[in-house]
């Protein structure tokens, strides 16, 4: 016999065992090789209500995007009725109103303070505000930036200073 295998010792047939082993390991190999990476945390959605022609509100929305928020801008003819609906007193009013998570945000509040509020998740706070439009707040950067207060309103109607901020001279 002049067979190619005639000079080699007989090898056991592992076809059945090998096939079972490969079949058993395939799901793990697929996970390792073809699985897509798990998605990271989704950006936090903040919905901003502003009048169509307010440029500083647009700049504030951009500030929020730059700090990782998913921003949905809603153009409205005025924000007073929304503020009344949300229970925001006129003394805290500014040019735009936003809603994020369980809180409202009035005016030019810096993104890092909104992130801190969301992380702390206080149950007695209704919202956070920068009353008016202080120079140096996000969206209101100016050469003559001022120090301003970011305040909270609790469920009892008490306004407290959350943080005093030195305004930015440039964007």
N, C-alpha and C positions, 0 to 999 in steps of 0.2 A: 504494500500500500504506500503510495506516495502522497499521502495527505499532509497538508500543512501542519495540522495539529498532531500528527502521529509522533513527533519527537518531543512533545511537551506533555507533562503529566496532566491528567484529567482535572478540570476545575469544577468545583461544585456549581450547580445552577442556582443562582440567587435571584433570578428574574422575578419571581413572585414576591420574595421578601423585600428586594430592592424597590419594586414598584409600590409596595405598601408603605415603605419608609418615605419614599419621595412624595406619595400622596398625602401622608400625614404631615410632612414638613412644608408643603406648598403654601398653605395659608399663612404660615409665619414668614416665609420668604417674600410673599406678596406684600405683607405689611411692611417689612423692612425695606424692600426695594421700591415698591410702587406707591406706598401710602403717601398722601400729601401731608405736609406739616399741619399740625393743629392751628387753627386761626387764633390770633391774639385777641385781647379784649376789644370789643367794639367801642368806637368813640362814643362819648356821651352826647346825646342829642340835646341841643338847646334851640328853642324856637324863639326867634326875635321878631317882635312886632314894632314896626317903624313906619314913619311917613315916607312916601316915595322920594322926596327931595332932600332928606337929611343925610348929608355927607359924613358927619361925625358918627352917626349910627352905623353906617356902612363900614367905617374904619374900625369901630368897636367889634362888629361881626367878624371882620378879618382878623383882629386880635384874638378872638375866641378860636377861630380856625387854626391860627398859627400855634395855639397852645393845645391842640389836639381835640377840640370839640367838633362835633358834626353839627353845623349851623344850618338851620332852616329859617330863612327870612320871609316874613309875611308882610306885605305892603298893606297898610291900613290908612284911612283918612285921618284918624286921630287915635290917641291911646288912652284918653281920659276915661272912656267907658270901660275899657279893659281893666284899668287900674281900679276903678270902682268895683267891678265884678270880683277882682282878686283881693279886695280889701286893703289896697295900698293907699295910705293917707296922702292927701295933696301935699303935705309938708315934706314928703319923700320923693315927690315927682321929679322926673327928668324927661328926656326927649324920646326914650324908647323903653319898652318893657319886654322882658323875656321870661320864659318858663323853662326850668330844667329840673328833672326829677320831680320831687314834691315841693319845690320852692319857686317863688317868683324872684326875678332879678330886675331891679329898677336902676336904669342909668349905667354909667361907665364904670362898673365894678371890674377890677382886675381879674383875669382868668385864674390866677393862682389862689385867690381868695374864694372863688366859686368852687374850685377843686377841693379846697380845704373844707368848705361847708359840706360838700357832698360826701367827703370821706368821714367827717365827724358825724354827719347825719343826725343833728339834734332834732328831737321830736317836738320841741316847743317853739321852734323858729318857723315863721311863715315865709320870710324872705329876707333878702339882703339888698341894700341900696346905696347909691352915691347920689344924694339929692342935688338937683341943679346940674350944672355942666362945668365942674371945676377944671381950670387949665392944668394940664399935666396928667389928667386921668386918661386911660386908654381910649384912643380916638380923638382926644383933645390935647395932644402933645403941643407944647408951645415954649418959646424962649423964656417966658416969664411964668414957668410952672409953679404951682402952689402946693402946699401940703393940704390934704383933704381927709375927711373921715368917711369910712365905710361903716354903715350901721346895719343892724338887724332889727326886725320887728318880731316880737314873740306873740304867742297866741292870746296873751292878755292885753296886747296893744302897747307894750312897753318897747321903746326904742333904746337900743344900747349901742355904744361904739364897739364895733368888731375889730377894727384896726385903723390906725392913723397911717396914711401913706404919703410919702414924699413923691410928688408928681414928676413925670418924666419930661425932659426938655425936648426929646426927639423920639421918633418912632423907632 
